Amino acid sequence: MNLEERVDWQAYCNRLGIEDLQDLTRVQNGRNEVVRARLANGRELLFKHGRQRLANRDGSLLSEGLAYHAFSQLGLSALLPRCILHDRKRNLLVLEWVGDTSARESWAGQEVDSIKWASLGVALARLHGATDAPPEWAERLLGDFTELIPSADPVVPDDLVDYPSAHLQIIAIIQADSAVIQNLKRLRTPTDVCLIHGDARLDNIIVSGQEHPKFIDLELARVGDPHFDLGTLLGSIVEHATHQFPLGDDTRASEYARVLLERTATELRSVIAGYRAEARGASDRAVGDEAYLSRVAAFVGVHLLHRSGALAEEYCAETRLGRVLAIMGCSFLKNPSYFLRPLSLDASHAWVQEGRGLR
């Protein structure tokens, strides 16, 4: 099958023995061909066809298929769609359809419900708690965790050819501060390890009725640091706020970050509270000390850098919002209290009080 061509889904379903196909609906996805299929008995499936091969000629959905297999082995069916088939030859996944309403879409414009937001933290902590001992093969076959951390290395001549100018601008912002470079290098070494989602944004969490939130799109799943996932989720809340509260013409990046944190304080605190409550009961992880909170905040910065890069790729140029996200990301990396203090989560104050016997 030529990956550049669309799949004849009717014929493919017939080969799988699915003969009661009622209709097909194409789902928006830039990198892959994604189709929702409804069967006569009311069952719904999602077909995901990767259009590209990796450099080693593996299908682009190989890691995602392996990730579903790993999570399935660990009994996490309540938190993920069920992977019915991973067709490696055709670079294709057949998944259980779990809905198309993301947390971002579902709760946009609604009055903030702290219980709903806490449920996202609880679900993420459950995913991490169940994967403390990932399958032995997962670390070898899934991607390297360090690939998720923006490079802190200086630009080399080949980069000037490979990277568009907007990406080079982001690299220049990172390279301008040695503290940012040092912290990016530090984050590449996990302080804790489990199987992580790798892209736990609001857009990749489906919410439906009274069911558990479900995580979709496991293309970046790997064995890595759970702080990364929590930082990504919190960072996506901050990022989403940029659409609700647009950047003013004369607003500085530091002032804008404060506004976003104040406007999203309830959502952010609720997610953290849900995660910490579940993690404390499910594992021996230290989830309340200053080092923990600072590391999570640093990964919020990593997410904002990634989204700045995504904007640069989408528009093939630097945008004002993209530049602000990059500056904000570096601020969180350089000084995590930049994120923690507006949320009253800076542990240093409590630590000082305790040291002076004031508690």
Sequence and secondary structure as in RCSB ss.txt:
>XXXX:A:sequence
MNLEERVDWQAYCNRLGIEDLQDLTRVQNGRNEVVRARLANGRELLFKHGRQRLANRDGSLLSEGLAYHAFSQLG
LSALLPRCILHDRKRNLLVLEWVGDTSARESWAGQEVDSIKWASLGVALARLHGATDAPPEWAERLLGDFTELIP
SADPVVPDDLVDYPSAHLQIIAIIQADSAVIQNLKRLRTPTDVCLIHGDARLDNIIVSGQEHPKFIDLELARVGD
PHFDLGTLLGSIVEHATHQFPLGDDTRASEYARVLLERTATELRSVIAGYRAEARGASDRAVGDEAYLSRVAAFV
GVHLLHRSGALAEEYCAETRLGRVLAIMGCSFLKNPSYFLRPLSLDASHAWVQEGRGLR
>XXXX:A:secstr
  TTS   HHHHHHHTT   EEEEEEE  SSEEEEEEEETTS EEEEEEE  B TTS BTTHHHHHHHHHHHHTT
 TTTS  EEEEETTTTEEEEE   S BHHHHHTTS   HHHHHHHHHHHHHHHHTTSS  TTHHHHS  GGGGS 
  S   HHHHHHS HHHHHHHHHHHT HHHHHHHHHHTS SS EEE S   GGGEE  TTS  EE   TT EEE 
HHHHHHHHHHHHHHHHHHHS   TT  HHHHHHHHHHHTHHHHHHHHHHHHHHHHHH     SSHHHHHHHHHHH
HHHHHHHHHHHHHHHTS  HHHHHHHHHHHHHHH THHHHGGGT  HHHHHHHHHTT  
